[in-house]
Amino acid sequence: MDRNKKELLISRYRGYINRNQFFILADIGGLKGMENFNLRKLLYAQGIEVCFVKNNLARIVFNDNIKVNLLINHLSNSTVLLCANDLILLAKVVIDLKKMYSKLEFKIGIANDSIISDELLENYAKIPSLDKLYIYLVRCLSGGGISLLRTLSFIKDKDNNESC
């Protein structure tokens, strides 16, 4: 690979790291061609950025960036970097992928400069998505708001009736 291509890849890796907060490394060596294609298609559809890395070039980038330097020791074989800004979404997708692709090996995850264990990843996956949380919040506020208005209206009517 010539120097220009290497610089381009290094720039792409830095872009993935700068755009995202949460990262997972996986080994895709056991996947066949169509499985690999379907994996990428699924990840892109879910909004997860996928970066197939050249391990030596990734070491250069990861070594320079404290946000992901914990990943360095796990760069081996056919490595893919999964990146997202929504940890819950990333966890849900990774747990689903573990069920779908038995040959896909998850090496390590990083969130806020900390390692994500398998157990922690599963716990994150159990949390409702941001969209569902918004729906729950709106339901609570709308239901609570109506009840509050009814109560205030009742108190106002009661005060008006007592003053007469």
HELIX and SHEET records of a PDB file:
HELIX    1   1 ARG A    3  ARG A   19  1                                  17    
HELIX    2   2 GLY A   33  GLN A   46  1                                  14    
HELIX    3   3 ASN A   55  ASP A   64  1                                  10    
HELIX    4   4 ASN A   69  HIS A   74  5                                   6    
HELIX    5   5 LEU A   87  MET A  100  1                                  14    
HELIX    6   6 ASP A  118  LYS A  126  1                                   9    
HELIX    7   7 LEU A  130  SER A  163  1                                  34    
SHEET    1   A 5 GLU A  49  VAL A  53  0                                        
SHEET    2   A 5 THR A  79  ALA A  84 -1                                        
SHEET    3   A 5 PHE A  22  ASP A  27 -1                                        
SHEET    4   A 5 GLU A 105  ALA A 111 -1                                        
SHEET    5   A 5 SER A 114  ILE A 116 -1                                        
END                                                                             
